[in-house]
Amino acid sequence: MEQKLVSVVGMDIQAQRYSMCILNKAGKQPRYYHGRVDTASGQKKFFSLLPDDSVALLPSSPLATLALHTLGEQRITIKDAELDYAIWERAGIERGEPMARFAALVLRSVCFPPTEMTVAQQLELFAYQAKELQRIKDIGNRSQQLAGQVLERKAGMQDWDAALKLEQDSKKVLLMDEADPKDPELPLFNEQDTSFLAQLYRLLSSIH
């Protein structure tokens, strides 16, 4: 779809009448329209209501076939009226405007899939990273503290063993983090990013 899309359209057809729902790219601000599908004036009204920047999902019907031939498959999607729409109805979606809106939302989920993390998801990720970095720092501090006590003869060899184990644990955590296949290959922030979150991430990353 080369044209920048701003709205999605969902349709339902019953008894030779259609219900149309137009949503913006965010899936909000629904606008509803109605008309006949079996008259030339009704079909003309349908095409006049379709925004130029939209894609539409229609149930299989002569109007859907006409729309597909007129506007092309890049803008028109057809779902089986006897299968898809029937399943949606059995699932509890009412016919008419509710079904038209549901169809628009289905099409939107295909045309505009989520590709970026929300601010809340980013903050959750940073909170987790901060917790892990603090855990590593605590392990290192405790191991150094125990090692110092051993050298000052304030602790026994069992404390030295504990210090070595803590040091090994901290390295294991770092190695596991580096080997995690889900970690992105590129840094979360580039060097030119001076945002608060970028600075916070660099600060936390420098702790260990």
Stockholm file with secondary structure:
# STOCKHOLM 1.0

chainA/1-208         MEQKLVSVVGMDIQAQRYSMCILNKAGKQPRYYHGRVDTASGQKKFFSLLPDDSVALLPSSPLATLALHTLGEQRITIKDAELDYAIWERAGIERGEPMARFAALVLRSVCFPPTEMTVAQQLELFAYQAKELQRIKDIGNRSQQLAGQVLERKAGMQDWDAALKLEQDSKKVLLMDEADPKDPELPLFNEQDTSFLAQLYRLLSSIH
#=GR chainA/1-208 SS CCSCCCEEEEEEEETTEEEEEEEETTSCSCEEEEEESSSHHHHHHHHHHSCTTEEEEEESSHHHHHHHHHHCTTTEEEECTTTHHHHHHHTTCCTTHHHHHHHHHHHHHHHSCCCSCCHHHHHHHHHHHHHHHHHHHHHHHHHHHHHHHHHTTSSCHHHHHHHHHHHHHHHHHHHHHHHCTTSCSSCSSCTTCCSHHHHHHHHHHTCC
#=GC SS_cons         CCSCCCEEEEEEEETTEEEEEEEETTSCSCEEEEEESSSHHHHHHHHHHSCTTEEEEEESSHHHHHHHHHHCTTTEEEECTTTHHHHHHHTTCCTTHHHHHHHHHHHHHHHSCCCSCCHHHHHHHHHHHHHHHHHHHHHHHHHHHHHHHHHTTSSCHHHHHHHHHHHHHHHHHHHHHHHCTTSCSSCSSCTTCCSHHHHHHHHHHTCC
//
